[in-house]
Amino acid sequence: RQESVRKDVERAFGVLQARFAIVRSPARLMDEKEIGIVVRACVILHNMIVEDERDNYELAFDYDVVEGTAPEPIVNHEHHPCYEEYFRRTAIIRDTGTHAHLQADLMKEIWKRSGGR
Protein backbone atom coordinates (compact mmCIF):
# COMPACT_ATOMS: atom_id res chain seq x y z
CA ARG A 1 0.00 0.00 0.00
CA GLN A 2 2.72 2.48 1.00
CA GLU A 3 4.72 1.69 -2.14
CA SER A 4 1.77 2.41 -4.43
CA VAL A 5 1.04 5.70 -2.64
CA ARG A 6 4.71 6.68 -2.93
CA LYS A 7 4.65 5.95 -6.67
CA ASP A 8 1.46 8.00 -7.06
CA VAL A 9 3.08 10.96 -5.28
CA GLU A 10 6.27 10.66 -7.36
CA ARG A 11 4.24 10.51 -10.56
CA ALA A 12 2.16 13.54 -9.53
CA PHE A 13 5.30 15.56 -8.81
CA GLY A 14 6.81 14.38 -12.10
CA VAL A 15 3.77 15.76 -13.93
CA LEU A 16 4.00 19.06 -12.04
CA GLN A 17 7.76 19.29 -12.69
CA ALA A 18 7.23 18.70 -16.40
CA ARG A 19 4.63 21.46 -16.58
CA PHE A 20 5.88 24.09 -14.08
CA ALA A 21 9.51 25.20 -13.81
CA ILE A 22 9.03 26.55 -10.27
CA VAL A 23 8.44 22.99 -9.03
CA ARG A 24 11.58 21.73 -10.84
CA SER A 25 13.99 24.17 -9.24
CA PRO A 26 15.30 23.87 -5.68
CA ALA A 27 13.27 25.77 -3.08
CA ARG A 28 16.09 26.70 -0.71
CA LEU A 29 14.92 30.24 -0.17
CA MET A 30 11.27 29.39 0.51
CA ASP A 31 9.83 28.31 3.82
CA GLU A 32 7.46 25.34 4.13
CA LYS A 33 4.34 27.50 3.98
CA GLU A 34 5.45 29.17 0.73
CA ILE A 35 6.33 25.80 -0.82
CA GLY A 36 2.89 24.50 0.12
CA ILE A 37 1.22 27.52 -1.49
CA VAL A 38 3.27 27.11 -4.69
CA VAL A 39 2.55 23.38 -4.98
CA ARG A 40 -1.16 23.91 -4.26
CA ALA A 41 -1.32 26.65 -6.90
CA CYS A 42 0.41 24.40 -9.45
CA VAL A 43 -2.03 21.56 -8.73
CA ILE A 44 -4.99 23.92 -9.17
CA LEU A 45 -3.56 25.34 -12.41
CA HIS A 46 -2.81 21.84 -13.69
CA ASN A 47 -6.38 20.71 -12.96
CA MET A 48 -7.75 23.82 -14.70
CA ILE A 49 -5.59 23.10 -17.77
CA VAL A 50 -6.68 19.45 -17.86
CA GLU A 51 -10.34 20.45 -17.54
CA ASP A 52 -9.99 23.12 -20.24
CA GLU A 53 -8.26 20.74 -22.66
CA ARG A 54 -10.43 17.72 -21.86
CA ASP A 55 -12.05 17.54 -25.31
CA ASN A 56 -9.05 18.83 -27.27
CA TYR A 57 -6.93 15.81 -28.20
CA GLU A 58 -4.39 17.87 -30.17
CA LEU A 59 -3.10 19.48 -26.98
CA ALA A 60 -3.20 16.32 -24.89
CA PHE A 61 -0.40 16.10 -22.35
CA ASP A 62 1.41 12.75 -22.54
CA TYR A 63 1.69 11.68 -18.91
CA ASP A 64 3.54 8.47 -19.75
CA VAL A 65 6.49 10.46 -21.11
CA VAL A 66 6.75 12.42 -17.86
CA GLU A 67 7.68 9.56 -15.57
CA GLY A 68 11.41 9.46 -14.98
CA THR A 69 12.10 12.53 -17.13
CA ALA A 70 12.28 15.07 -14.32
CA PRO A 71 15.80 16.48 -14.16
CA GLU A 72 17.85 15.74 -11.11
CA PRO A 73 18.12 18.80 -8.86
CA ILE A 74 21.50 20.49 -8.82
CA VAL A 75 22.78 20.48 -5.25
CA ASN A 76 25.82 22.52 -4.34
CA HIS A 77 27.06 22.05 -0.78
CA GLU A 78 29.78 24.68 -1.11
CA HIS A 79 29.37 28.22 0.20
CA HIS A 80 27.95 30.43 -2.52
CA PRO A 81 28.49 34.23 -2.42
CA CYS A 82 25.12 34.91 -4.12
CA TYR A 83 23.26 33.51 -1.12
CA GLU A 84 25.43 35.48 1.26
CA GLU A 85 24.52 38.68 -0.58
CA TYR A 86 20.84 37.70 -0.64
CA PHE A 87 20.78 37.12 3.12
CA ARG A 88 22.69 40.36 3.76
CA ARG A 89 20.17 42.37 1.72
CA THR A 90 17.23 40.59 3.33
CA ALA A 91 18.55 41.45 6.78
CA ILE A 92 18.93 45.12 5.77
CA ILE A 93 15.41 45.30 4.34
CA ARG A 94 13.89 43.63 7.40
CA ASP A 95 15.53 46.21 9.63
CA THR A 96 12.63 48.37 10.88
CA GLY A 97 14.37 51.70 10.33
CA THR A 98 15.56 50.81 6.85
CA HIS A 99 12.13 49.44 5.96
CA ALA A 100 10.42 52.68 7.04
CA HIS A 101 12.99 54.73 5.08
CA LEU A 102 12.52 52.64 1.90
CA GLN A 103 8.74 52.85 2.28
CA ALA A 104 8.86 56.65 2.64
CA ASP A 105 11.14 56.94 -0.41
CA LEU A 106 8.77 54.75 -2.41
CA MET A 107 5.76 56.85 -1.41
CA LYS A 108 7.59 60.06 -2.42
CA GLU A 109 8.54 58.54 -5.79
CA ILE A 110 4.98 57.37 -6.49
CA TRP A 111 3.64 60.79 -5.47
CA LYS A 112 6.17 62.52 -7.74
CA ARG A 113 5.34 60.31 -10.74
CA SER A 114 1.61 60.83 -10.31
CA GLY A 115 2.14 64.58 -10.48
CA GLY A 116 1.25 65.13 -6.84
CA ARG A 117 -2.42 64.35 -7.39
The first five atom37 places (N, CA, C, CB, O) and aatype in JSON, in Angstrom:
{
  "aatype": [1, 5, 6, 15, 19, 1, 11, 3, 19, 6, 1, 0, 13, 7, 19, 10, 5, 0, 1, 13, 0, 9, 19, 1, 15, 14, 0, 1, 10, 12, 3, 6, 11, 6, 9, 7, 9, 19, 19, 1, 0, 4, 19, 9, 10, 8, 2, 12, 9, 19, 6, 3, 6, 1, 3, 2, 18, 6, 10, 0, 13, 3, 18, 3, 19, 19, 6, 7, 16, 0, 14, 6, 14, 9, 19, 2, 8, 6, 8, 8, 14, 4, 18, 6, 6, 18, 13, 1, 1, 16, 0, 9, 9, 1, 3, 16, 7, 16, 8, 0, 8, 10, 5, 0, 3, 10, 12, 11, 6, 9, 17, 11, 1, 15, 7, 7, 1],
  "atom_mask": [
    [1, 1, 1, 1, 1],
    [1, 1, 1, 1, 1],
    [1, 1, 1, 1, 1],
    [1, 1, 1, 1, 1],
    [1, 1, 1, 1, 1],
    [1, 1, 1, 1, 1],
    [1, 1, 1, 1, 1],
    [1, 1, 1, 1, 1],
    [1, 1, 1, 1, 1],
    [1, 1, 1, 1, 1],
    [1, 1, 1, 1, 1],
    [1, 1, 1, 1, 1],
    [1, 1, 1, 1, 1],
    [1, 1, 1, 0, 1],
    [1, 1, 1, 1, 1],
    [1, 1, 1, 1, 1],
    [1, 1, 1, 1, 1],
    [1, 1, 1, 1, 1],
    [1, 1, 1, 1, 1],
    [1, 1, 1, 1, 1],
    [1, 1, 1, 1, 1],
    [1, 1, 1, 1, 1],
    [1, 1, 1, 1, 1],
    [1, 1, 1, 1, 1],
    [1, 1, 1, 1, 1],
    [1, 1, 1, 1, 1],
    [1, 1, 1, 1, 1],
    [1, 1, 1, 1, 1],
    [1, 1, 1, 1, 1],
    [1, 1, 1, 1, 1],
    [1, 1, 1, 1, 1],
    [1, 1, 1, 1, 1],
    [1, 1, 1, 1, 1],
    [1, 1, 1, 1, 1],
    [1, 1, 1, 1, 1],
    [1, 1, 1, 0, 1],
    [1, 1, 1, 1, 1],
    [1, 1, 1, 1, 1],
    [1, 1, 1, 1, 1],
    [1, 1, 1, 1, 1],
    [1, 1, 1, 1, 1],
    [1, 1, 1, 1, 1],
    [1, 1, 1, 1, 1],
    [1, 1, 1, 1, 1],
    [1, 1, 1, 1, 1],
    [1, 1, 1, 1, 1],
    [1, 1, 1, 1, 1],
    [1, 1, 1, 1, 1],
    [1, 1, 1, 1, 1],
    [1, 1, 1, 1, 1],
    [1, 1, 1, 1, 1],
    [1, 1, 1, 1, 1],
    [1, 1, 1, 1, 1],
    [1, 1, 1, 1, 1],
    [1, 1, 1, 1, 1],
    [1, 1, 1, 1, 1],
    [1, 1, 1, 1, 1],
    [1, 1, 1, 1, 1],
    [1, 1, 1, 1, 1],
    [1, 1, 1, 1, 1],
    [1, 1, 1, 1, 1],
    [1, 1, 1, 1, 1],
    [1, 1, 1, 1, 1],
    [1, 1, 1, 1, 1],
    [1, 1, 1, 1, 1],
    [1, 1, 1, 1, 1],
    [1, 1, 1, 1, 1],
    [1, 1, 1, 0, 1],
    [1, 1, 1, 1, 1],
    [1, 1, 1, 1, 1],
    [1, 1, 1, 1, 1],
    [1, 1, 1, 1, 1],
    [1, 1, 1, 1, 1],
    [1, 1, 1, 1, 1],
    [1, 1, 1, 1, 1],
    [1, 1, 1, 1, 1],
    [1, 1, 1, 1, 1],
    [1, 1, 1, 1, 1],
    [1, 1, 1, 1, 1],
    [1, 1, 1, 1, 1],
    [1, 1, 1, 1, 1],
    [1, 1, 1, 1, 1],
    [1, 1, 1, 1, 1],
    [1, 1, 1, 1, 1],
    [1, 1, 1, 1, 1],
    [1, 1, 1, 1, 1],
    [1, 1, 1, 1, 1],
    [1, 1, 1, 1, 1],
    [1, 1, 1, 1, 1],
    [1, 1, 1, 1, 1],
    [1, 1, 1, 1, 1],
    [1, 1, 1, 1, 1],
    [1, 1, 1, 1, 1],
    [1, 1, 1, 1, 1],
    [1, 1, 1, 1, 1],
    [1, 1, 1, 1, 1],
    [1, 1, 1, 0, 1],
    [1, 1, 1, 1, 1],
    [1, 1, 1, 1, 1],
    [1, 1, 1, 1, 1],
    [1, 1, 1, 1, 1],
    [1, 1, 1, 1, 1],
    [1, 1, 1, 1, 1],
    [1, 1, 1, 1, 1],
    [1, 1, 1, 1, 1],
    [1, 1, 1, 1, 1],
    [1, 1, 1, 1, 1],
    [1, 1, 1, 1, 1],
    [1, 1, 1, 1, 1],
    [1, 1, 1, 1, 1],
    [1, 1, 1, 1, 1],
    [1, 1, 1, 1, 1],
    [1, 1, 1, 1, 1],
    [1, 1, 1, 1, 1],
    [1, 1, 1, 0, 1],
    [1, 1, 1, 0, 1],
    [1, 1, 1, 1, 1]
  ],
  "atom_positions": [
    [[0.83, -1.2, 0.0], [0.0, 0.0, 0.0], [0.87, 1.26, 0.0], [-0.94, 0.0, 1.22], [0.66, 2.17, -0.8]],
    [[1.85, 1.31, 0.9], [2.72, 2.48, 1.0], [3.51, 2.69, -0.29], [3.67, 2.34, 2.19], [3.71, 3.82, -0.73]],
    [[3.95, 1.6, -0.89], [4.72, 1.69, -2.14], [3.88, 2.28, -3.26], [5.23, 0.3, -2.55], [4.37, 3.1, -4.03]],
    [[2.62, 1.88, -3.36], [1.77, 2.41, -4.43], [1.46, 3.89, -4.21], [0.45, 1.61, -4.52], [1.39, 4.66, -5.16]],
    [[1.28, 4.28, -2.95], [1.04, 5.7, -2.64], [2.28, 6.51, -2.98], [0.65, 5.89, -1.15], [2.18, 7.6, -3.54]],
    [[3.46, 5.99, -2.63], [4.71, 6.68, -2.93], [4.86, 6.88, -4.43], [5.92, 5.9, -2.37], [5.25, 7.96, -4.88]],
    [[4.56, 5.84, -5.21], [4.65, 5.95, -6.67], [3.66, 6.97, -7.21], [4.4, 4.59, -7.32], [3.98, 7.71, -8.14]],
    [[2.45, 7.01, -6.63], [1.46, 8.0, -7.06], [1.96, 9.42, -6.8], [0.12, 7.78, -6.32], [1.8, 10.31, -7.65]],
    [[2.56, 9.63, -5.63], [3.08, 10.96, -5.28], [4.23, 11.33, -6.21], [3.54, 11.0, -3.8], [4.3, 12.46, -6.7]],
    [[5.14, 10.39, -6.46], [6.27, 10.66, -7.36], [5.78, 10.98, -8.77], [7.22, 9.45, -7.4], [6.31, 11.88, -9.42]],
    [[4.79, 10.26, -9.23], [4.24, 10.51, -10.56], [3.57, 11.89, -10.62], [3.22, 9.41, -10.94], [3.74, 12.62, -11.6]],
    [[2.82, 12.23, -9.57], [2.16, 13.54, -9.53], [3.19, 14.66, -9.57], [1.28, 13.67, -8.26], [3.02, 15.64, -10.29]],
    [[4.26, 14.53, -8.79], [5.3, 15.56, -8.81], [6.04, 15.57, -10.14], [6.29, 15.36, -7.66], [6.47, 16.63, -10.6]],
    [[6.19, 14.42, -10.77], [6.81, 14.38, -12.1], [5.99, 15.16, -13.11], [0.0, 0.0, 0.0], [6.54, 15.87, -13.95]],
    [[4.67, 15.02, -13.03], [3.77, 15.76, -13.93], [3.9, 17.26, -13.67], [2.3, 15.3, -13.76], [4.0, 18.05, -14.6]],
    [[3.88, 17.64, -12.38], [4.0, 19.06, -12.04], [5.36, 19.62, -12.47], [3.8, 19.27, -10.53], [5.44, 20.75, -12.96]],
    [[6.43, 18.84, -12.29], [7.76, 19.29, -12.69], [7.86, 19.46, -14.19], [8.82, 18.31, -12.2], [8.54, 20.36, -14.67]],
    [[7.19, 18.6, -14.94], [7.23, 18.7, -16.4], [6.48, 19.94, -16.88], [6.64, 17.44, -17.03], [6.81, 20.5, -17.93]],
    [[5.47, 20.36, -16.14], [4.63, 21.46, -16.58], [5.06, 22.81, -16.0], [3.19, 21.18, -16.2], [4.9, 23.83, -16.67]],
    [[5.59, 22.83, -14.78], [5.88, 24.09, -14.08], [7.34, 24.12, -13.63], [4.94, 24.27, -12.87], [7.77, 23.29, -12.83]],
    [[8.08, 25.08, -14.13], [9.51, 25.2, -13.81], [9.75, 25.49, -12.33], [10.15, 26.29, -14.64], [10.76, 25.06, -11.77]],
    [[8.83, 26.2, -11.69], [9.03, 26.55, -10.27], [9.08, 25.31, -9.39], [7.92, 27.49, -9.8], [9.71, 25.32, -8.33]],
    [[8.42, 24.24, -9.81], [8.44, 22.99, -9.03], [9.73, 22.22, -9.3], [7.21, 22.12, -9.37], [10.17, 21.44, -8.45]],
    [[10.33, 22.42, -10.47], [11.58, 21.73, -10.84], [12.77, 22.27, -10.08], [11.83, 21.86, -12.33], [13.67, 21.51, -9.71]],
    [[12.8, 23.56, -9.83], [13.99, 24.17, -9.24], [14.01, 23.99, -7.72], [14.06, 25.66, -9.59], [12.96, 23.85, -7.09]],
    [[15.2, 24.0, -7.13], [15.3, 23.87, -5.68], [14.61, 25.03, -4.97], [16.78, 23.79, -5.25], [14.6, 26.15, -5.47]],
    [[14.04, 24.75, -3.82], [13.27, 25.77, -3.08], [14.0, 26.16, -1.8], [11.86, 25.24, -2.75], [13.39, 26.25, -0.74]],
    [[15.29, 26.39, -1.9], [16.09, 26.7, -0.71], [15.67, 27.97, 0.0], [17.53, 26.8, -1.09], [15.76, 28.07, 1.22]],
    [[15.21, 28.94, -0.76], [14.92, 30.24, -0.17], [13.45, 30.41, 0.21], [15.32, 31.33, -1.12], [13.03, 31.5, 0.59]],
    [[12.68, 29.34, 0.12], [11.27, 29.39, 0.51], [11.08, 28.62, 1.81], [10.36, 28.82, -0.6], [11.75, 27.62, 2.06]],
    [[10.15, 29.1, 2.63], [9.83, 28.31, 3.82], [8.74, 27.3, 3.47], [9.37, 29.23, 5.0], [8.21, 27.32, 2.36]],
    [[8.41, 26.43, 4.41], [7.46, 25.34, 4.13], [6.1, 25.87, 3.7], [7.3, 24.47, 5.36], [5.46, 25.29, 2.82]],
    [[5.66, 26.95, 4.31], [4.34, 27.5, 3.98], [4.32, 27.98, 2.53], [3.98, 28.67, 4.94], [3.36, 27.72, 1.8]],
    [[5.37, 28.69, 2.11], [5.45, 29.17, 0.73], [5.5, 28.01, -0.26], [6.69, 30.06, 0.55], [4.85, 28.06, -1.31]],
    [[6.26, 26.97, 0.06], [6.33, 25.8, -0.82], [4.95, 25.16, -0.96], [7.35, 24.77, -0.28], [4.54, 24.78, -2.06]],
    [[4.24, 25.06, 0.15], [2.89, 24.5, 0.12], [1.95, 25.31, -0.76], [0.0, 0.0, 0.0], [1.15, 24.75, -1.51]],
    [[2.05, 26.64, -0.67], [1.22, 27.52, -1.49], [1.55, 27.34, -2.97], [1.42, 29.0, -1.08], [0.65, 27.25, -3.8]],
    [[2.84, 27.28, -3.3], [3.27, 27.11, -4.69], [2.78, 25.78, -5.25], [4.8, 27.2, -4.8], [2.23, 25.73, -6.35]],
    [[2.97, 24.7, -4.5], [2.55, 23.38, -4.98], [1.03, 23.34, -5.14], [3.01, 22.27, -4.0], [0.53, 22.82, -6.14]],
    [[0.3, 23.89, -4.17], [-1.16, 23.91, -4.26], [-1.61, 24.7, -5.48], [-1.77, 24.51, -2.97], [-2.53, 24.28, -6.19]],
    [[-0.97, 25.84, -5.73], [-1.32, 26.65, -6.9], [-1.04, 25.89, -8.2], [-0.54, 27.98, -6.9], [-1.84, 25.94, -9.14]],
    [[0.08, 25.18, -8.25], [0.41, 24.4, -9.45], [-0.59, 23.28, -9.67], [1.83, 23.82, -9.33], [-0.97, 23.0, -10.81]],
    [[-1.03, 22.63, -8.6], [-2.03, 21.56, -8.73], [-3.34, 22.13, -9.26], [-2.27, 20.86, -7.37], [-3.96, 21.55, -10.14]],
    [[-3.75, 23.28, -8.71], [-4.99, 23.92, -9.17], [-4.88, 24.32, -10.64], [-5.32, 25.17, -8.31], [-5.79, 24.06, -11.42]],
    [[-3.75, 24.95, -11.01], [-3.56, 25.34, -12.41], [-3.54, 24.11, -13.32], [-2.25, 26.13, -12.57], [-4.13, 24.13, -14.4]],
    [[-2.86, 23.07, -12.89], [-2.81, 21.84, -13.69], [-4.22, 21.29, -13.91], [-1.92, 20.77, -13.0], [-4.58, 20.92, -15.03]],
    [[-5.01, 21.23, -12.84], [-6.38, 20.71, -12.96], [-7.22, 21.59, -13.87], [-7.03, 20.61, -11.58], [-8.06, 21.08, -14.62]],
    [[-7.02, 22.91, -13.81], [-7.75, 23.82, -14.7], [-7.36, 23.58, -16.16], [-7.49, 25.29, -14.32], [-8.21, 23.59, -17.04]],
    [[-6.07, 23.36, -16.41], [-5.59, 23.1, -17.77], [-6.17, 21.79, -18.29], [-4.04, 23.05, -17.81], [-6.65, 21.72, -19.42]],
    [[-6.14, 20.75, -17.45], [-6.68, 19.45, -17.86], [-8.17, 19.57, -18.17], [-6.45, 18.39, -16.75], [-8.64, 19.03, -19.17]],
    [[-8.9, 20.28, -17.32], [-10.34, 20.45, -17.54], [-10.6, 21.25, -18.81], [-10.99, 21.15, -16.34], [-11.52, 20.93, -19.57]],
    [[-9.8, 22.28, -19.05], [-9.99, 23.12, -20.24], [-9.69, 22.35, -21.52], [-9.1, 24.36, -20.15], [-10.35, 22.55, -22.54]],
    [[-8.69, 21.47, -21.47], [-8.26, 20.74, -22.66], [-8.86, 19.34, -22.75], [-6.75, 20.64, -22.69], [-8.42, 18.52, -23.55]],
    [[-9.85, 19.07, -21.93], [-10.43, 17.72, -21.86], [-10.86, 17.18, -23.21], [-11.62, 17.73, -20.92], [-10.59, 16.02, -23.53]],
    [[-11.52, 18.0, -24.03], [-12.05, 17.54, -25.31], [-11.11, 17.84, -26.48], [-13.38, 18.17, -25.57], [-11.43, 17.5, -27.62]],
    [[-9.98, 18.45, -26.22], [-9.05, 18.83, -27.27], [-7.88, 17.84, -27.29], [-8.54, 20.29, -27.07], [-6.95, 17.96, -26.5]],
    [[-7.95, 16.87, -28.17], [-6.93, 15.81, -28.2], [-5.62, 16.28, -28.8], [-7.45, 14.62, -28.96], [-4.59, 15.64, -28.59]],
    [[-5.63, 17.38, -29.56], [-4.39, 17.87, -30.17], [-3.42, 18.38, -29.11], [-4.69, 18.98, -31.18], [-2.21, 18.27, -29.29]],
    [[-3.95, 18.93, -28.03], [-3.1, 19.48, -26.98], [-2.94, 18.54, -25.8], [-3.65, 20.81, -26.51], [-2.54, 18.96, -24.72]],
    [[-3.25, 17.29, -25.99], [-3.2, 16.32, -24.89], [-1.78, 16.23, -24.34], [-3.7, 14.93, -25.35], [-0.81, 16.19, -25.09]],
    [[-1.68, 16.19, -23.03], [-0.4, 16.1, -22.35], [-0.08, 14.62, -22.15], [-0.42, 16.86, -20.98], [-0.89, 13.89, -21.57]],
    [[1.05, 14.16, -22.62], [1.41, 12.75, -22.54], [2.03, 12.45, -21.18], [2.38, 12.36, -23.69], [3.22, 12.68, -20.98]],
    [[1.23, 11.93, -20.27], [1.69, 11.68, -18.91], [2.68, 10.52, -18.83], [0.51, 11.4, -18.01], [3.48, 10.45, -17.89]],
    [[2.63, 9.61, -19.78], [3.54, 8.47, -19.75], [4.98, 8.89, -20.05], [3.1, 7.42, -20.75], [5.92, 8.23, -19.6]],
    [[5.15, 9.97, -20.79], [6.49, 10.46, -21.11], [7.11, 11.13, -19.89], [6.44, 11.45, -22.29], [8.33, 11.17, -19.76]],
    [[6.28, 11.65, -19.01], [6.75, 12.42, -17.86], [7.53, 11.58, -16.87], [5.59, 13.08, -17.16], [8.55, 12.02, -16.35]],
    [[7.08, 10.37, -16.61], [7.68, 9.56, -15.57], [9.16, 9.32, -15.85], [6.95, 8.23, -15.44], [9.54, 8.81, -16.9]],
    [[9.98, 9.69, -14.88], [11.41, 9.46, -14.98], [12.14, 10.51, -15.81], [0.0, 0.0, 0.0], [13.35, 10.39, -16.0]],
    [[11.43, 11.53, -16.31], [12.1, 12.53, -17.13], [12.42, 13.8, -16.36], [11.25, 12.87, -18.32], [13.04, 14.72, -16.9]],
    [[12.0, 13.88, -15.11], [12.28, 15.07, -14.32], [13.79, 15.17, -14.1], [11.52, 15.04, -12.95], [14.42, 14.19, -13.72]],
    [[14.35, 16.34, -14.34], [15.8, 16.48, -14.16], [16.18, 16.37, -12.69], [16.28, 17.83, -14.73], [15.42, 16.75, -11.8]],
    [[17.35, 15.84, -12.47], [17.85, 15.74, -11.11], [18.17, 17.15, -10.61], [19.09, 14.82, -11.03], [18.75, 17.94, -11.35]],
    [[17.8, 17.47, -9.37], [18.12, 18.8, -8.86], [19.63, 18.98, -8.71], [17.42, 19.04, -7.51], [20.34, 18.04, -8.38]],
    [[20.09, 20.18, -8.97], [21.5, 20.49, -8.82], [21.73, 20.92, -7.38], [21.96, 21.6, -9.83], [21.17, 21.92, -6.93]],
    [[22.54, 20.18, -6.66], [22.78, 20.48, -5.25], [24.24, 20.86, -5.1], [22.42, 19.27, -4.34], [25.14, 20.1, -5.46]],
    [[24.47, 22.04, -4.57], [25.82, 22.52, -4.34], [25.99, 22.73, -2.85], [26.1, 23.84, -5.14], [25.32, 23.58, -2.26]],
    [[26.87, 21.97, -2.23], [27.06, 22.05, -0.78], [28.14, 23.07, -0.41], [27.42, 20.69, -0.23], [28.4, 23.29, 0.78]],
    [[28.75, 23.69, -1.39], [29.78, 24.68, -1.11], [29.12, 26.02, -0.8], [30.75, 24.81, -2.31], [27.98, 26.27, -1.17]],
    [[29.86, 26.88, -0.11], [29.37, 28.22, 0.2], [29.27, 29.02, -1.09], [30.32, 28.93, 1.23], [30.2, 29.03, -1.9]],
    [[28.17, 29.68, -1.28], [27.95, 30.43, -2.52], [27.75, 31.91, -2.19], [26.72, 29.87, -3.3], [26.86, 32.24, -1.4]],
    [[28.57, 32.8, -2.76], [28.49, 34.23, -2.42], [27.14, 34.86, -2.76], [29.59, 34.98, -3.12], [26.76, 35.84, -2.13]],
    [[26.42, 34.33, -3.76], [25.12, 34.91, -4.12], [24.15, 34.81, -2.95], [24.53, 34.21, -5.35], [23.4, 35.75, -2.68]],
    [[24.17, 33.68, -2.25], [23.26, 33.51, -1.12], [23.66, 34.42, 0.03], [23.25, 32.05, -0.66], [22.81, 34.96, 0.73]],
    [[24.96, 34.59, 0.21], [25.43, 35.48, 1.26], [24.92, 36.9, 1.01], [26.97, 35.46, 1.35], [24.45, 37.57, 1.93]],
    [[25.01, 37.35, -0.22], [24.52, 38.68, -0.58], [23.01, 38.77, -0.41], [24.91, 39.02, -2.04], [22.49, 39.77, 0.08]],
    [[22.3, 37.72, -0.8], [20.84, 37.7, -0.64], [20.47, 37.85, 0.84], [20.25, 36.38, -1.21], [19.61, 38.66, 1.18]],
    [[21.1, 37.07, 1.7], [20.78, 37.12, 3.12], [21.17, 38.47, 3.73], [21.47, 35.99, 3.86], [20.48, 38.98, 4.61]],
    [[22.27, 39.04, 3.26], [22.69, 40.36, 3.76], [21.63, 41.4, 3.41], [24.06, 40.77, 3.17], [21.23, 42.2, 4.26]],
    [[21.18, 41.4, 2.15], [20.17, 42.37, 1.72], [18.84, 42.14, 2.43], [19.97, 42.29, 0.21], [18.16, 43.1, 2.79]],
    [[18.48, 40.89, 2.63], [17.23, 40.59, 3.33], [17.28, 41.12, 4.75], [16.97, 39.07, 3.33], [16.3, 41.68, 5.24]],
    [[18.41, 40.95, 5.42], [18.55, 41.45, 6.78], [18.44, 42.97, 6.82], [19.9, 41.01, 7.38], [17.83, 43.52, 7.73]],
    [[19.01, 43.65, 5.83], [18.93, 45.12, 5.77], [17.49, 45.56, 5.56], [19.82, 45.67, 4.64], [17.02, 46.48, 6.23]],
    [[16.79, 44.91, 4.64], [15.41, 45.3, 4.34], [14.49, 45.03, 5.53], [14.9, 44.56, 3.1], [13.56, 45.8, 5.77]],
    [[14.74, 43.97, 6.25], [13.89, 43.63, 7.4], [14.17, 44.5, 8.61], [14.08, 42.18, 7.77], [13.41, 44.48, 9.58]],
    [[15.25, 45.26, 8.57], [15.53, 46.21, 9.63], [14.42, 47.25, 9.63], [16.94, 46.87, 9.44], [14.13, 47.84, 8.59]],
    [[13.79, 47.49, 10.79], [12.63, 48.37, 10.88], [12.91, 49.77, 10.37], [12.15, 48.43, 12.32], [12.11, 50.33, 9.62]],
    [[14.03, 50.35, 10.77], [14.37, 51.7, 10.33], [14.58, 51.79, 8.83], [0.0, 0.0, 0.0], [14.07, 52.7, 8.18]],
    [[15.32, 50.83, 8.29], [15.56, 50.81, 6.85], [14.27, 50.58, 6.09], [16.58, 49.72, 6.49], [14.04, 51.2, 5.05]],
    [[13.42, 49.7, 6.6], [12.13, 49.44, 5.96], [11.29, 50.71, 5.9], [11.36, 48.33, 6.72], [10.71, 51.03, 4.86]],
    [[11.21, 51.44, 7.0], [10.42, 52.68, 7.04], [11.0, 53.7, 6.06], [10.39, 53.26, 8.47], [10.25, 54.41, 5.38]],
    [[12.33, 53.78, 6.0], [12.99, 54.73, 5.08], [12.69, 54.37, 3.62], [14.52, 54.74, 5.33], [12.34, 55.24, 2.83]],
    [[12.82, 53.08, 3.27], [12.52, 52.64, 1.9], [11.05, 52.88, 1.56], [12.87, 51.15, 1.74], [10.73, 53.27, 0.43]],
    [[10.17, 52.64, 2.51], [8.74, 52.85, 2.28], [8.45, 54.33, 2.03], [7.92, 52.33, 3.48], [7.68, 54.67, 1.14]],
    [[9.06, 55.2, 2.82], [8.86, 56.65, 2.64], [9.4, 57.1, 1.29], [9.55, 57.44, 3.78], [8.75, 57.89, 0.6]],
    [[10.57, 56.6, 0.9], [11.14, 56.94, -0.41], [10.23, 56.47, -1.54], [12.54, 56.32, -0.57], [10.04, 57.19, -2.53]],
    [[9.67, 55.28, -1.4], [8.77, 54.75, -2.41], [7.51, 55.61, -2.52], [8.4, 53.3, -2.09], [7.05, 55.9, -3.62]],
    [[6.96, 56.0, -1.39], [5.76, 56.85, -1.41], [6.06, 58.19, -2.08], [5.24, 57.08, 0.03], [5.24, 58.69, -2.86]],
    [[7.21, 58.79, -1.79], [7.59, 60.06, -2.42], [7.72, 59.89, -3.93], [8.93, 60.58, -1.84], [7.25, 60.73, -4.7]],
    [[8.35, 58.79, -4.36], [8.54, 58.54, -5.79], [7.2, 58.35, -6.49], [9.43, 57.31, -6.01], [6.99, 58.9, -7.58]],
    [[6.31, 57.58, -5.9], [4.98, 57.37, -6.49], [4.23, 58.69, -6.57], [4.17, 56.34, -5.68], [3.58, 58.99, -7.57]],
    [[4.3, 59.49, -5.51], [3.64, 60.79, -5.47], [4.19, 61.7, -6.56], [3.81, 61.45, -4.08], [3.44, 62.41, -7.24]],
    [[5.53, 61.69, -6.73], [6.17, 62.52, -7.74], [5.74, 62.1, -9.14], [7.7, 62.44, -7.61], [5.45, 62.96, -9.98]],
    [[5.71, 60.8, -9.41], [5.34, 60.31, -10.74], [3.87, 60.55, -11.07], [5.64, 58.83, -10.85], [3.51, 60.7, -12.24]],
    [[3.04, 60.6, -10.05], [1.61, 60.83, -10.31], [1.31, 62.32, -10.45], [0.76, 60.24, -9.18], [0.17, 62.71, -10.67]],
    [[2.32, 63.14, -10.34], [2.14, 64.58, -10.48], [1.59, 65.23, -9.23], [0.0, 0.0, 0.0], [1.08, 66.35, -9.28]],
    [[1.71, 64.56, -8.11], [1.25, 65.13, -6.84], [-0.26, 65.19, -6.72], [0.0, 0.0, 0.0], [-0.79, 65.99, -5.95]],
    [[-0.95, 64.34, -7.46], [-2.42, 64.35, -7.39], [-2.93, 63.53, -6.26], [-3.02, 63.84, -8.68], [-4.14, 63.42, -6.06]]
  ]
}
